[in-house]
Amino acid sequence: MNVKKVMIVVFVALALFYVVTQPNQAAGMVQSILGWLRDGAEAIITFLKNVFA
């Protein structure tokens, strides 16, 4: 196996372990990440609207 595949497998295993052992904190983290992505997308949309208005 190459290093990239090993790192992916380790990351997935740690993520699953975190979700199983601490589901509330994992859900909060996912909600925070999605909120950050939504805010970023809204900022880009606002910028583009102002540029082309």
Biopython code that builds the backbone (N, CA, C, O; Angstrom):
import numpy as np
from Bio.PDB.StructureBuilder import StructureBuilder

atoms = [
    (1, "MET", "N", (0.850, -1.190, 0.000)),
    (1, "MET", "CA", (0.000, 0.000, 0.000)),
    (1, "MET", "C", (0.888, 1.243, 0.000)),
    (1, "MET", "O", (1.946, 1.273, 0.630)),
    (2, "ASN", "N", (0.448, 2.229, -0.695)),
    (2, "ASN", "CA", (1.219, 3.459, -0.664)),
    (2, "ASN", "C", (0.785, 4.327, 0.523)),
    (2, "ASN", "O", (-0.225, 4.050, 1.170)),
    (3, "VAL", "N", (1.539, 5.346, 0.787)),
    (3, "VAL", "CA", (1.333, 6.182, 1.968)),
    (3, "VAL", "C", (-0.022, 6.891, 1.916)),
    (3, "VAL", "O", (-0.675, 7.053, 2.947)),
    (4, "LYS", "N", (-0.440, 7.306, 0.745)),
    (4, "LYS", "CA", (-1.714, 8.020, 0.614)),
    (4, "LYS", "C", (-2.883, 7.137, 1.045)),
    (4, "LYS", "O", (-3.765, 7.589, 1.775)),
    (5, "LYS", "N", (-2.894, 5.896, 0.603)),
    (5, "LYS", "CA", (-3.976, 4.978, 0.971)),
    (5, "LYS", "C", (-3.974, 4.707, 2.471)),
    (5, "LYS", "O", (-5.032, 4.650, 3.099)),
    (6, "VAL", "N", (-2.799, 4.542, 3.037)),
    (6, "VAL", "CA", (-2.698, 4.288, 4.477)),
    (6, "VAL", "C", (-3.234, 5.482, 5.257)),
    (6, "VAL", "O", (-3.974, 5.304, 6.224)),
    (7, "MET", "N", (-2.874, 6.684, 4.854)),
    (7, "MET", "CA", (-3.338, 7.888, 5.544)),
    (7, "MET", "C", (-4.862, 8.024, 5.449)),
    (7, "MET", "O", (-5.513, 8.419, 6.416)),
    (8, "ILE", "N", (-5.422, 7.698, 4.292)),
    (8, "ILE", "CA", (-6.878, 7.772, 4.122)),
    (8, "ILE", "C", (-7.570, 6.770, 5.043)),
    (8, "ILE", "O", (-8.559, 7.102, 5.697)),
    (9, "VAL", "N", (-7.054, 5.557, 5.092)),
    (9, "VAL", "CA", (-7.648, 4.521, 5.943)),
    (9, "VAL", "C", (-7.550, 4.926, 7.411)),
    (9, "VAL", "O", (-8.507, 4.745, 8.163)),
    (10, "VAL", "N", (-6.416, 5.468, 7.826)),
    (10, "VAL", "CA", (-6.243, 5.913, 9.212)),
    (10, "VAL", "C", (-7.208, 7.056, 9.522)),
    (10, "VAL", "O", (-7.830, 7.060, 10.584)),
    (11, "PHE", "N", (-7.342, 8.014, 8.623)),
    (11, "PHE", "CA", (-8.247, 9.142, 8.842)),
    (11, "PHE", "C", (-9.696, 8.668, 8.973)),
    (11, "PHE", "O", (-10.413, 9.105, 9.874)),
    (12, "VAL", "N", (-10.125, 7.782, 8.084)),
    (12, "VAL", "CA", (-11.498, 7.266, 8.133)),
    (12, "VAL", "C", (-11.733, 6.496, 9.430)),
    (12, "VAL", "O", (-12.785, 6.633, 10.053)),
    (13, "ALA", "N", (-10.759, 5.690, 9.834)),
    (13, "ALA", "CA", (-10.897, 4.921, 11.069)),
    (13, "ALA", "C", (-11.011, 5.851, 12.279)),
    (13, "ALA", "O", (-11.840, 5.620, 13.159)),
    (14, "LEU", "N", (-10.197, 6.884, 12.328)),
    (14, "LEU", "CA", (-10.271, 7.842, 13.443)),
    (14, "LEU", "C", (-11.594, 8.606, 13.433)),
    (14, "LEU", "O", (-12.180, 8.853, 14.488)),
    (15, "ALA", "N", (-12.056, 8.973, 12.259)),
    (15, "ALA", "CA", (-13.332, 9.682, 12.159)),
    (15, "ALA", "C", (-14.482, 8.800, 12.638)),
    (15, "ALA", "O", (-15.352, 9.262, 13.377)),
    (16, "LEU", "N", (-14.490, 7.547, 12.226)),
    (16, "LEU", "CA", (-15.538, 6.626, 12.673)),
    (16, "LEU", "C", (-15.460, 6.399, 14.184)),
    (16, "LEU", "O", (-16.491, 6.342, 14.855)),
    (17, "PHE", "N", (-14.261, 6.271, 14.714)),
    (17, "PHE", "CA", (-14.090, 6.102, 16.154)),
    (17, "PHE", "C", (-14.648, 7.306, 16.904)),
    (17, "PHE", "O", (-15.331, 7.149, 17.916)),
    (18, "TYR", "N", (-14.359, 8.505, 16.408)),
    (18, "TYR", "CA", (-14.850, 9.737, 17.029)),
    (18, "TYR", "C", (-16.375, 9.801, 16.975)),
    (18, "TYR", "O", (-17.013, 10.181, 17.956)),
    (19, "VAL", "N", (-16.956, 9.436, 15.850)),
    (19, "VAL", "CA", (-18.421, 9.467, 15.706)),
    (19, "VAL", "C", (-19.081, 8.465, 16.644)),
    (19, "VAL", "O", (-20.121, 8.759, 17.232)),
    (20, "VAL", "N", (-18.489, 7.292, 16.788)),
    (20, "VAL", "CA", (-19.070, 6.255, 17.636)),
    (20, "VAL", "C", (-18.923, 6.603, 19.110)),
    (20, "VAL", "O", (-19.853, 6.392, 19.889)),
    (21, "THR", "N", (-17.768, 7.135, 19.504)),
    (21, "THR", "CA", (-17.526, 7.388, 20.924)),
    (21, "THR", "C", (-18.099, 8.713, 21.398)),
    (21, "THR", "O", (-18.474, 8.835, 22.565)),
    (22, "GLN", "N", (-18.178, 9.718, 20.517)),
    (22, "GLN", "CA", (-18.679, 11.035, 20.911)),
    (22, "GLN", "C", (-19.601, 11.592, 19.826)),
    (22, "GLN", "O", (-19.233, 12.530, 19.119)),
    (23, "PRO", "N", (-20.789, 11.022, 19.694)),
    (23, "PRO", "CA", (-21.660, 11.437, 18.580)),
    (23, "PRO", "C", (-22.138, 12.890, 18.681)),
    (23, "PRO", "O", (-22.270, 13.559, 17.656)),
    (24, "ASN", "N", (-22.400, 13.388, 19.889)),
    (24, "ASN", "CA", (-22.877, 14.765, 20.019)),
    (24, "ASN", "C", (-21.818, 15.768, 19.584)),
    (24, "ASN", "O", (-22.114, 16.721, 18.864)),
    (25, "GLN", "N", (-20.585, 15.550, 20.022)),
    (25, "GLN", "CA", (-19.511, 16.458, 19.636)),
    (25, "GLN", "C", (-19.219, 16.359, 18.145)),
    (25, "GLN", "O", (-18.920, 17.366, 17.502)),
    (26, "ALA", "N", (-19.302, 15.150, 17.592)),
    (26, "ALA", "CA", (-19.068, 14.970, 16.160)),
    (26, "ALA", "C", (-20.139, 15.703, 15.347)),
    (26, "ALA", "O", (-19.832, 16.339, 14.339)),
    (27, "ALA", "N", (-21.381, 15.611, 15.785)),
    (27, "ALA", "CA", (-22.462, 16.308, 15.086)),
    (27, "ALA", "C", (-22.276, 17.819, 15.167)),
    (27, "ALA", "O", (-22.501, 18.531, 14.189)),
    (28, "GLY", "N", (-21.869, 18.299, 16.324)),
    (28, "GLY", "CA", (-21.620, 19.732, 16.473)),
    (28, "GLY", "C", (-20.494, 20.205, 15.570)),
    (28, "GLY", "O", (-20.569, 21.287, 14.988)),
    (29, "MET", "N", (-19.454, 19.397, 15.454)),
    (29, "MET", "CA", (-18.338, 19.753, 14.589)),
    (29, "MET", "C", (-18.783, 19.802, 13.130)),
    (29, "MET", "O", (-18.404, 20.719, 12.401)),
    (30, "VAL", "N", (-19.579, 18.831, 12.696)),
    (30, "VAL", "CA", (-20.062, 18.814, 11.320)),
    (30, "VAL", "C", (-20.963, 20.027, 11.061)),
    (30, "VAL", "O", (-20.875, 20.649, 10.002)),
    (31, "GLN", "N", (-21.819, 20.360, 12.016)),
    (31, "GLN", "CA", (-22.680, 21.533, 11.853)),
    (31, "GLN", "C", (-21.851, 22.810, 11.756)),
    (31, "GLN", "O", (-22.177, 23.705, 10.975)),
    (32, "SER", "N", (-20.793, 22.899, 12.537)),
    (32, "SER", "CA", (-19.925, 24.074, 12.474)),
    (32, "SER", "C", (-19.246, 24.191, 11.113)),
    (32, "SER", "O", (-19.175, 25.276, 10.536)),
    (33, "ILE", "N", (-18.751, 23.072, 10.612)),
    (33, "ILE", "CA", (-18.083, 23.079, 9.305)),
    (33, "ILE", "C", (-19.068, 23.460, 8.206)),
    (33, "ILE", "O", (-18.746, 24.264, 7.331)),
    (34, "LEU", "N", (-20.276, 22.880, 8.251)),
    (34, "LEU", "CA", (-21.277, 23.209, 7.234)),
    (34, "LEU", "C", (-21.709, 24.668, 7.326)),
    (34, "LEU", "O", (-21.936, 25.313, 6.302)),
    (35, "GLY", "N", (-21.821, 25.188, 8.531)),
    (35, "GLY", "CA", (-22.156, 26.607, 8.698)),
    (35, "GLY", "C", (-21.077, 27.504, 8.122)),
    (35, "GLY", "O", (-21.374, 28.512, 7.480)),
    (36, "TRP", "N", (-19.806, 27.130, 8.356)),
    (36, "TRP", "CA", (-18.698, 27.902, 7.815)),
    (36, "TRP", "C", (-18.720, 27.875, 6.287)),
    (36, "TRP", "O", (-18.514, 28.903, 5.642)),
    (37, "LEU", "N", (-18.970, 26.704, 5.715)),
    (37, "LEU", "CA", (-19.037, 26.595, 4.259)),
    (37, "LEU", "C", (-20.208, 27.403, 3.692)),
    (37, "LEU", "O", (-20.080, 28.043, 2.649)),
    (38, "ARG", "N", (-21.352, 27.368, 4.387)),
    (38, "ARG", "CA", (-22.518, 28.139, 3.934)),
    (38, "ARG", "C", (-22.213, 29.633, 3.964)),
    (38, "ARG", "O", (-22.530, 30.353, 3.017)),
    (39, "ASP", "N", (-21.596, 30.101, 5.051)),
    (39, "ASP", "CA", (-21.251, 31.515, 5.147)),
    (39, "ASP", "C", (-20.280, 31.930, 4.047)),
    (39, "ASP", "O", (-20.403, 33.012, 3.472)),
    (40, "GLY", "N", (-19.319, 31.065, 3.763)),
    (40, "GLY", "CA", (-18.371, 31.362, 2.692)),
    (40, "GLY", "C", (-19.049, 31.437, 1.335)),
    (40, "GLY", "O", (-18.754, 32.326, 0.536)),
    (41, "ALA", "N", (-19.957, 30.506, 1.074)),
    (41, "ALA", "CA", (-20.683, 30.510, -0.202)),
    (41, "ALA", "C", (-21.551, 31.755, -0.329)),
    (41, "ALA", "O", (-21.629, 32.355, -1.401)),
    (42, "GLU", "N", (-22.198, 32.141, 0.757)),
    (42, "GLU", "CA", (-23.026, 33.345, 0.726)),
    (42, "GLU", "C", (-22.177, 34.587, 0.488)),
    (42, "GLU", "O", (-22.606, 35.500, -0.218)),
    (43, "ALA", "N", (-20.987, 34.635, 1.062)),
    (43, "ALA", "CA", (-20.100, 35.771, 0.852)),
    (43, "ALA", "C", (-19.658, 35.853, -0.605)),
    (43, "ALA", "O", (-19.594, 36.942, -1.176)),
    (44, "ILE", "N", (-19.353, 34.708, -1.207)),
    (44, "ILE", "CA", (-18.946, 34.697, -2.619)),
    (44, "ILE", "C", (-20.099, 35.136, -3.504)),
    (44, "ILE", "O", (-19.901, 35.901, -4.447)),
    (45, "ILE", "N", (-21.300, 34.659, -3.207)),
    (45, "ILE", "CA", (-22.475, 35.052, -3.997)),
    (45, "ILE", "C", (-22.722, 36.549, -3.880)),
    (45, "ILE", "O", (-23.004, 37.214, -4.876)),
    (46, "THR", "N", (-22.618, 37.080, -2.669)),
    (46, "THR", "CA", (-22.805, 38.518, -2.469)),
    (46, "THR", "C", (-21.763, 39.306, -3.245)),
    (46, "THR", "O", (-22.083, 40.307, -3.885)),
    (47, "PHE", "N", (-20.530, 38.860, -3.189)),
    (47, "PHE", "CA", (-19.460, 39.523, -3.934)),
    (47, "PHE", "C", (-19.763, 39.537, -5.426)),
    (47, "PHE", "O", (-19.669, 40.579, -6.075)),
    (48, "LEU", "N", (-20.128, 38.374, -5.970)),
    (48, "LEU", "CA", (-20.396, 38.303, -7.406)),
    (48, "LEU", "C", (-21.610, 39.150, -7.796)),
    (48, "LEU", "O", (-21.616, 39.763, -8.864)),
    (49, "LYS", "N", (-22.625, 39.189, -6.951)),
    (49, "LYS", "CA", (-23.787, 40.037, -7.241)),
    (49, "LYS", "C", (-23.373, 41.497, -7.304)),
    (49, "LYS", "O", (-23.832, 42.236, -8.175)),
    (50, "ASN", "N", (-22.506, 41.919, -6.384)),
    (50, "ASN", "CA", (-22.063, 43.316, -6.365)),
    (50, "ASN", "C", (-21.140, 43.641, -7.548)),
    (50, "ASN", "O", (-21.149, 44.761, -8.059)),
    (51, "VAL", "N", (-20.363, 42.674, -7.967)),
    (51, "VAL", "CA", (-19.470, 42.907, -9.106)),
    (51, "VAL", "C", (-20.264, 43.082, -10.396)),
    (51, "VAL", "O", (-19.958, 43.956, -11.207)),
    (52, "PHE", "N", (-21.295, 42.239, -10.581)),
    (52, "PHE", "CA", (-22.032, 42.252, -11.835)),
    (52, "PHE", "C", (-23.326, 43.059, -11.767)),
    (52, "PHE", "O", (-24.129, 43.004, -12.699)),
    (53, "ALA", "N", (-23.542, 43.797, -10.699)),
    (53, "ALA", "CA", (-24.762, 44.603, -10.572)),
    (53, "ALA", "C", (-24.627, 45.930, -11.278)),
    (53, "ALA", "O", (-25.561, 46.731, -11.271)),
]
sb = StructureBuilder()
sb.init_structure("model")
sb.init_model(0)
sb.init_chain("A")
sb.init_seg("    ")
for serial, (resi, resn, name, xyz) in enumerate(atoms, 1):
    if name == "N":
        sb.init_residue(resn, " ", resi, " ")
    sb.init_atom(name, np.array(xyz, "f"), 0.0, 1.0, " ", f" {name:<3s}", serial, name[0])
structure = sb.get_structure()
